[in-house]
């Protein structure tokens, strides 16, 4: 039985090469040269402004911490 390499998808902070709307909210415009979060899924790149990225990354961390706590409770750790 093999273990997955990571439950975290491929993501990194990149710089916008051109102006475009963010993936999450079209009102969050990413101007050329702005920093953004790029997530790669299914061969496609999705770009998010840092405001939106911070919100859903924090929610993801909290969810992972909850799952870890549940596993610790079930395994006696």
C-alpha positions as a printed Julia matrix, in Angstrom:
77×3 Matrix{Float64}:
   0.0    0.0     0.0
   1.45   3.35   -0.99
   0.93   6.69    0.69
  -0.01   9.84   -1.18
   2.87  12.27   -1.52
   0.77  15.16   -0.2
  -2.81  16.21    0.36
  -1.76  19.74   -0.55
  -2.21  20.68   -4.18
   0.5   22.43   -6.17
   0.49  26.14   -5.33
   2.9   29.04   -5.23
   3.05  32.82   -5.05
   3.61  34.21   -8.57
   3.6   37.59  -10.28
   0.91  38.55  -12.78
   2.38  39.01  -16.25
  -0.69  40.9   -17.42
  -3.79  42.44  -15.88
  -6.73  40.07  -15.39
  -9.6   39.29  -13.04
  -9.03  36.98  -10.1
 -10.47  33.47  -10.25
 -12.52  33.79   -7.05
 -13.99  37.27   -7.41
 -14.03  39.09  -10.71
 -14.1   42.39   -8.78
 -10.63  41.61   -7.38
  -8.57  42.78  -10.33
  -4.99  41.57  -10.58
  -2.84  44.19  -12.27
   0.39  43.42  -14.08
   3.22  42.97  -11.58
   0.93  42.19   -8.62
   1.69  39.13   -6.49
  -0.96  36.4    -6.52
  -1.51  32.79   -5.47
  -1.36  30.32   -8.35
  -2.93  26.9    -7.85
  -2.46  24.15  -10.41
  -5.37  21.7   -10.76
  -5.93  19.25  -13.57
  -3.29  20.85  -15.76
  -4.83  24.32  -15.4
  -3.59  27.29  -13.41
  -6.01  29.34  -11.32
  -4.93  32.74  -10.0
  -6.24  34.32   -6.8
  -5.64  37.71   -5.23
  -3.79  37.51   -1.93
  -6.85  38.71    0.04
  -8.99  35.77   -1.16
  -6.05  33.37   -0.94
  -5.43  34.22    2.71
  -9.07  33.55    3.61
  -9.34  30.12    2.02
  -5.84  29.03    3.03
  -6.61  29.9     6.68
  -9.88  27.95    6.43
  -8.0   24.98    4.93
  -5.41  25.02    7.72
  -8.18  25.06   10.33
  -9.9   22.14    8.62
  -6.65  20.14    8.51
  -5.99  20.89   12.19
  -9.5   19.66   13.02
  -8.93  16.42   11.13
  -5.57  15.92   12.87
  -7.21  16.46   16.26
  -9.92  13.94   15.38
  -7.32  11.37   14.3
  -5.31  12.0    17.47
  -8.48  11.38   19.52
  -9.19   8.14   17.7
  -5.61   6.85   17.95
  -4.97   8.0    21.52
  -2.22  10.44   20.64
